[in-house]
């Protein structure tokens, strides 16, 4: 697993995991992108998975990260885009990831 960091004004704006040519983000990072509370992102992800918009098994991964006691869930770009359309479609359409 490789990591990708996006910087803005010399500070890390977003960190993502890269695996098999796909980007994986944590809920907190998705919340930052779409400027929503994490609880809103959690609700949308749960509904996306419940409605089977995307497959849970291929779009959700638990990964160990430094300084964490337990695995952290990461979500594929497909889920990020689905959340974007639900929370802030203008930003999702413009591709401001």
N, C-alpha and C positions, 0 to 999 in steps of 0.2 A: 504494500500500500504506500503510495506516495502522497505527499501533502502539497497543497497549493495555497499560497497566501496572497491576498490582494491588498495593496497598500494605498492609502490616500493621505496626502500631506505628511508622509514619513511615518505614519502609524498603520498598524494592521487593521484593516477594515473588515476582512472576512478571511477565515481559514476553511479549507475544504480538503477532504480526502479524495484522492484520485485512484481509481482501480478499474482495470479493463476498459480504459478510455471513457469512463463515466465519472461524474462528480457526485460526491456524497456529502451532505450537510447535516448538522445537528439541528434540532428544533430551535435552539436559541439563535443560530445563524439565519435560519429561515425567517424568524421573527424580525431580525435586524434588517434583512433585505426588504421586507414588505412593511416595515415600521408598524408592527402589530404586537400586542402582548403575546407572550408565549402560550397562555391559556387558549387564545383564539386559534393559534397555529395547531395546538394539540387537538382541539375540537374538529378543525377542518381535516387534519390527517386521519383522525378516527373515522370521520364520515366518508372520506375518500376510500379508505380500506374497507369499511362496512359495505359501501355501495359497489365494491369491486371495480372501481374505476381503474385501478392499477393492482397488480398482483402483489400481495404482501411479501411472499417468499423471495421474489427477485428484486424488490424495491426497498426493503428494510434490512439493514445489517446491524448487528451488535458488534462493536469493536472496542478493544481495550485502548485507552489513551493514558498518557502520562499523568500522574497525580490523581488518578481516579480509582476508587475502591472496587467499582463494578463496571461491567461493560456499558458503553453508551450507545444509544441507537442513532444510526445515521440513515438518512433518507436519500434516495436517488433523485436525479434531476427530474424524472417524470413526476415524482411526488411534489418536488419544489414548484414545478410549473402548474400542476393541478391546484396547489394551494394558492399560487399567484392569481390564477383566474378567479378563485373564490374570494380572495381578500382584497385584491387591488388590480383589477384586470388591466388598467392602463399601464402600470409599471411592468406587468408580466408580458404584455404585448410588445412593448418597446424593448424588452430584453435587458433591462437594467439589473442583471445579476452580478 
